[in-house]
Amino acid sequence: MRQALPTLKTGSVAGATASDQQCTPTATIAAIVPTLNEERVIERCLDELLASPHISQCIVCDGGSSDATPAIVRRCGDPRVRLLTGPKGRGPQMNHAAGRTDADCLLFHHADSSLDRDALTELACAL
């Protein structure tokens, strides 16, 4: 069963960062990225998410892009990436993708957003 995420605080132990924390994450995390004409930002988004060993799946759900977004996702080459064609609208796209993973935790991430360097490690350690 999926669980709600706790509020995380970076450096909560005398200036330590998530990369300093000792943990062995066991939960799987799927990143779900709704897209519509995101060709300018999708590659950076995927690079950022896939740089983390904590992401077990990255599901990009496209709502009918008329630009190169789907082509960029397809040529990514990482086996953790899956491209879906979904309905229009971010909410319906995220729901569509969420129903196609069995990961323990879902990270809903917009293509034009960015995460702090330690955010995924902190998330994995908190689960």
N, C-alpha and C positions, 0 to 999 in steps of 0.2 A: 504494500500500500504506500502511495506517495505521501510525503509528510510536508507540513508547512516549514518554511525555513526560519531559523532564528536570526535575530539581528546580530550582525558581526561587527566586531571592533578591531581594526588593524592596530597592531602594536600594543595590545592590552597588557603585556607582561614586560615591564621595564624597557620599553623601546624595541621589543622583539617584533619582527615582521613575520608574515605567514611563511616565508621561505626559511625562517629560523626554527619554526615549530616542527616538532617530531610527531608525525602521525602516519598511519598507514591506512589511507582511505580504502574502504571496501564498497561504498555505494557507487553506482554508475550514474553519470550525469549526461543527459542529452541536451544539447543546445538546439533550440528551435528558433529559426530566423524567418520571419515573414518578409517577402520581398515584392516590390512592384517598381520596376525601372530603377534599380539600384546599381547599375554598372559602374558608377564612379566610386562606390564604397564597398562593394561586396567582396572583392579580393582581399582588401585589408581586414575586413571583418572575419573572413574565414581564416586568414593567416593568424590573427590574434587568438581566435578560439582554438584552432588546431595546434597551436604552440603548446597548449596545456595537455599533459598526459592524463588529466582528469576528465577530459571530454571523451566519452565512449562513442557518441554519435553526434552528428551535426546535421539536422534536418532543415533544409531550406525549402520553404513552401512558397512557390511563386503564384501570384494572383493574376497572371496574364501580362507580363512585361512585354513591351514592344521594343526594348533595347537589347543589349547583349548579356543581360543578367543571367539567364539560364545557360548560355554558352560558357560563360566564365565559371559558373558553378560546375558544369559538366567536365571542364578541362582541369579542375582542381587536382584530380588524381589521388586524393586521400580516400582510402576505403571507408573511413568513418562518415563521409559526406554522402547524403542522399538528397536528391532533388525531387520534389513533388510538385505537381500542378494542382493548385487548390482554388477555392472560391475567392472572389474579390473581397477585400477588407481584412485588416490585420487580425481582428478577433476570430473570424471564421477560419482564416489560414492557420492561426496558432492552434485552434481546436482540432482542425483536420490533421495537423502534424502530430499533436499530442496523442491522438488515438492510434498512431502508427509506431510507437516505441514502447518498450517495456522497461526503460530505464527507471531507476529508483527516484531520481530527481530531474525535474525539467527546468531548464534555464531559458526563459523567453528573452531573446536578445534582438534588438532592431539593428539592421545592417549599418545604420549611420551612428550607432552608439559605440562607446569604447569602455573597456573595463580597466580598473587599476591592475597593475602588474601582478599583485598577489591575490586578487579577488577569487580566482578559481581554486587556488590552493586553500584559502580560508574556507570557502564553501565546502570543498571536499573534506577538510578536517572537521568541520562542524557537523557533518552528517553521521 
